[in-house]
Amino acid sequence: MERRPVRHLISLDDLTDADLRHLVERGARFSADGAGSARPLDGAVTGVYFAKTSTRTRTAFSAGALRLGSSLVTYGPGDLQINTGETSEDTGRVLSRMLDVLVARTAGDPAEMRAWAAQSRMAVVNAMSAEEHPTQALTDLTTMLRHFGRVEGLRVLYLGEGNNTAAALALALTRYPGVEFELRTPPGYGLAAPIARKAARQAGASGARFRELHTMEDLDPDFDVVYTARWQTTGTTKADPDWRRVFAPFQVREELWETSPKAVFMHDLPAHRGDEVTAEVLDGPRSIAFDQAENKMHSAMAVLEWCLGAGPADGGPA
């Protein structure tokens, strides 16, 4: 494949506002029209490395890469020599001689991905780290754009833990004018302070509204989106043995639609019915969670295209 400039996506901070909008709009276009006969990644080789479990994100990037014409090399958690002491920098240097893009989920420190990205031949995509899940936010905004025809001006309510999904949503939505993004998180389980400060600064600059509260009292009406994520991430534990009692008031239940009757429900999945959301909501007519899951592939296609220089760097029409 012809050598193109590579672009890394390790944090949403790596994107200009124009890039962010381009990726969301391009993902929505793939969702509406499919890839068609275009194969912009013909001849490229995409590496997919997942050190943690994944259904949607791994399949989305694998299927998306294939649909765009790329070949795949896949790695499981025990396949790379980083497990035997090879440095992240050496791993990145070697893989960059063979791959055009590396999509990685580690659930660890994004500094490892930055080390892989310390070369100019291979793009690196963060498919989830401990602090941020940037490609999930791109999927979410793509889904909102497809459903509402806009992101600007939407009122979004997030309930639950201030995890990496919530962090990415906060960093993405607060860059859109008129958006109102409200998080209701259990005490002690909110956004990391640097993320909250960054989101607040962005909201001030863009004309968005951002706030985080730790109670379900005095909830405003007429949200457009109600969003949650699972409370207990696989492989992690919470220090408080009574954490479920603390989380219980933040469960998404049918009663929320009494004051927001037109809202849709979104969830990054997998879901635990009876924990963060009732089955009545997740499987009901207001839920677009499974459309959202499908959009992971369309959004992944937009990301891969952009990272390998097949889309415009300034976010203009592709």
Stockholm file with secondary structure:
# STOCKHOLM 1.0

chainA/1-318         MERRPVRHLISLDDLTDADLRHLVERGARFSADGAGSARPLDGAVTGVYFAKTSTRTRTAFSAGALRLGSSLVTYGPGDLQINTGETSEDTGRVLSRMLDVLVARTAGDPAEMRAWAAQSRMAVVNAMSAEEHPTQALTDLTTMLRHFGRVEGLRVLYLGEGNNTAAALALALTRYPGVEFELRTPPGYGLAAPIARKAARQAGASGARFRELHTMEDLDPDFDVVYTARWQTTGTTKADPDWRRVFAPFQVREELWETSPKAVFMHDLPAHRGDEVTAEVLDGPRSIAFDQAENKMHSAMAVLEWCLGAGPADGGPA
#=GR chainA/1-318 SS CCCCCCCCBSSGGGSCHHHHHHHHHHHHHHHHHCCTTCCTTTTCEEEEEESSCCSHHHHHHHHHHHHTTCEEEEECTTSSGGGGTCCHHHHHHHHTTTCSEEEEECSSCTHHHHHHTSSSSSEEEESCCSSCCHHHHHHHHHHHHHHHSCSTTCEEEEESCCCHHHHHHHHHHTTSTTCEEEEECCTTCSCCHHHHHHHHHHHHHHTCEEEEESCCTTCCSCCSEEEECCSSCTTCCCSCTTHHHHHGGGCBCGGGGGTCTTCEEEECSCCCBTTTBCHHHHTSTTBCHHHHHHHHHHHHHHHHHHHTTSSCTTCCCC
#=GC SS_cons         CCCCCCCCBSSGGGSCHHHHHHHHHHHHHHHHHCCTTCCTTTTCEEEEEESSCCSHHHHHHHHHHHHTTCEEEEECTTSSGGGGTCCHHHHHHHHTTTCSEEEEECSSCTHHHHHHTSSSSSEEEESCCSSCCHHHHHHHHHHHHHHHSCSTTCEEEEESCCCHHHHHHHHHHTTSTTCEEEEECCTTCSCCHHHHHHHHHHHHHHTCEEEEESCCTTCCSCCSEEEECCSSCTTCCCSCTTHHHHHGGGCBCGGGGGTCTTCEEEECSCCCBTTTBCHHHHTSTTBCHHHHHHHHHHHHHHHHHHHTTSSCTTCCCC
//
